Amino acid sequence: MQKNIIKLAIAATLGLSSLAVSAEDMYRGAWYAVPGISYMDTDNDLEADNGRGGFLSIGKEVNPSWDLQARLGHNRADEDTGLPGVGGKYKQTTLGLDALYMFSRDKFRPFLLAGVGVARNNVDYSNADLSDKKETSWMASLGLGAQYLITEQFGLQADVRHQWSRAQAKNAAGTVDADGTIGNTIASLGMVLRFGAPAPVVAEAAPEPAPIAAAPEPTPEPAPAPAAPAPVSCVPQVETITLEAEKLFGFDKSTLKDTTEIDQVITKMKENDVFAKVKVVGHTDKLGSDAYNQKLSERRANQVREYMINKGIDANRLVAVGMGETQPKVNCDNERGRKAQITCNAPNRRVEIEATRNVEKGCE
């Protein structure tokens, strides 16, 4: 029976995947709740029918690959000892924490899960001469499942898991012998209710300038006498060098792997004292929560600054700033699928080095 449930769950997962061809990346670092129903295939040692129940999970999108879910579940089943005059139920209540590895952040999100927690097993059979009917013990879970997001706030989650825990239920006749580790298989279906999911950042188009009405032609006037040349204003210039984040760090990383372009900037700074100040600005795309992207951009900017200091650039000349996802160069809202989103957003993942010149041509 347990093998049949697992086969059905895999088939359901593959069936849902056909709905995700045009899925849009929807990772936002959101919180969500999953209330639902469950079906339990009980361990044979419990001498009980298969049962039904319900659960409530509270989840968090931790990063693009992992979710955490705290889950409270309860299932119950009728006894099936085959003994005359015996009745009652087997009941299991569980409280655990599951880690979900998400294979995708599109609308269709298959995952593997592993969890730990506690279980309360109550083998409440009458006239079966049972001892130690109740047991609270550790619990471990392994399983697989999938989420499908119908909208930004609502979706479905299905999973099948095998749960191990301990029971204390044994009678002298030997008809019930669940005195030790038991394993129940649980198939679950619930609704995903997402909240705290920030909307994607959309770059606003610059307003078009208003048309200027043509002015009447002025009456010709005598040419004025030549004026003395105006003094040249010595305004500092800013030169910006843009470096691709993937070349420096790799996707979603903050450890430097290629410093060739930074070394070129360092050489230029050492040869030209006119570069008084250099600001290192980290930028990310919108794939991820605002807080995560802000911290990632700050870590990247500080990594570049520390590298330049270690190469002999005076720390007083360097400032590191993280801008997160607030200043995109391109808008990728129309791209479908995570891979297309990552490719389109490449120009947004960057580190900009803004070098300010002290002296302009013509200044004394």
Stockholm file with secondary structure:
# STOCKHOLM 1.0

chainA/1-364         MQKNIIKLAIAATLGLSSLAVSAEDMYRGAWYAVPGISYMDTDNDLEADNGRGGFLSIGKEVNPSWDLQARLGHNRADEDTGLPGVGGKYKQTTLGLDALYMFSRDKFRPFLLAGVGVARNNVDYSNADLSDKKETSWMASLGLGAQYLITEQFGLQADVRHQWSRAQAKNAAGTVDADGTIGNTIASLGMVLRFGAPAPVVAEAAPEPAPIAAAPEPTPEPAPAPAAPAPVSCVPQVETITLEAEKLFGFDKSTLKDTTEIDQVITKMKENDVFAKVKVVGHTDKLGSDAYNQKLSERRANQVREYMINKGIDANRLVAVGMGETQPKVNCDNERGRKAQITCNAPNRRVEIEATRNVEKGCE
#=GR chainA/1-364 SS CHHHHHHHHHHHHHHHHGGGTTCCCCCCCCEEEEEEEEEEECCGGGCBCCEEEEEEEEEEECSSSEEEEEEEEEEEEEBCCCCTTCEEEEEEEEEEEEEEEESCCSSEEEEEEEEEEEEEEEEEEETSCEECCEEEEEEEEEEEEEEEESSSSEEEEEEEEEEEEEECCEETTSSCBCCEEEEEEEEEEEEEEEESCCCCCCCCCCCCCCCCCCCCCCCCCCCCCCCCCCCCCCCCCEEEEEEEHHHHTCTTCCSCCCCHHHHHHHHHHHHCTTEEEEEEEEECCSSSCHHHHHHHHHHHHHHHHHHHHHTTCCGGGEEEEECTTSSCSSCCTTCCSHHHHHHHTGGGSEEEEEEEESCCTTCC
#=GC SS_cons         CHHHHHHHHHHHHHHHHGGGTTCCCCCCCCEEEEEEEEEEECCGGGCBCCEEEEEEEEEEECSSSEEEEEEEEEEEEEBCCCCTTCEEEEEEEEEEEEEEEESCCSSEEEEEEEEEEEEEEEEEEETSCEECCEEEEEEEEEEEEEEEESSSSEEEEEEEEEEEEEECCEETTSSCBCCEEEEEEEEEEEEEEEESCCCCCCCCCCCCCCCCCCCCCCCCCCCCCCCCCCCCCCCCCEEEEEEEHHHHTCTTCCSCCCCHHHHHHHHHHHHCTTEEEEEEEEECCSSSCHHHHHHHHHHHHHHHHHHHHHTTCCGGGEEEEECTTSSCSSCCTTCCSHHHHHHHTGGGSEEEEEEEESCCTTCC
//
